[in-house]
Amino acid sequence: MPSVRRPVGGALLLLLLLGAAAAAGLLLGAANVSPSDVWGALSGRDVDPSARTIVVSLRLPRVVAAALTGIALAISGTLFQALLRNPLAEPYLLGVSSGAALGAVLALTVFGGALGPLGTASFALVGALVAIAVVFRVALGVGRLDTHVLILAGVVVAAFFGAGVMLLLSLAEADATRSAILWTMGSLERAGWESTVTLAVAALGGGALSYGLSRHLNALALGEEAAAYLGARVELIKRTAYLIASLLAAVAVSTAGVIGFVGLVVPHGARMLWGSDHRRLLPLGALGGAVALVVADTVARTALRPLELPVGVVTALLGVPLFLVLLKRTHA
């Protein structure tokens, strides 16, 4: 078997882990479903109708959505870290999550959840896109995409949208406030096949475009002047990377709420194992993100069943100590 430190061995290991995590996600949950019923529901055999509904309509789209959300967040985090040349950059650094949160909270408080999960996700996506557009426009104020201005603009926009969220929550009814707060903690409970299709298009399309930038991102890691000397079109690369990373984060947060640490910890771990070459880092990091979020969502559904934890809480509880270990090993 090839070494895990090699890209092929790492990819095989991650695929095995993803398969095991997906199997656990289908088998485990608030309701007990036997392995034979799970397999029968997936293979189209005659099984108990309630078991088929649980597996095919609830657990399967949720496992797929978790994997795709993890892919989107991991790729987004990798791109932001390359763009800003900062290993602490993560998908929500530039105000995307605050914009999405404002849109979702607006839908949940003003309309009382009458729009349904798809309507809430649509409002969240619009809010995230508005935040992306504002930050991008401010960062281009000097005629080029200045990464320092980009970070400052992101912090200011995040603070503004965060204040809007607090204002809406302070005026909302208790039930609407609770729903909005739970949304901001992150959850895949609302995941269905409709949102999964959107996630698949975003994650796979964004992943393909990101991989096309991998050589240029390697050059950008040397510095903008060095990248330009090597023939890279620095401004075009930065703008493209920013838009792809932001849109991936926007789609992910509109579907699943704010799920932290996946886009921060996974690229760190992948970089430690397989180096900083983005031709390896992007696909292996994407697989790692899928594994991480499928595992976290399964833990969220089963740790205190029949109660369900917000998956964002689980990723934080698992991600913080793991990140501290990675940080210690990096600077050891």
Summary of the structure (lengths in Angstrom):
residues: 332
radius of gyration: 20.0
end to end distance: 29.4
largest distance: 64.9
contacts: 1214
relative contact order: 0.16
helix: 78%
strand: 0%
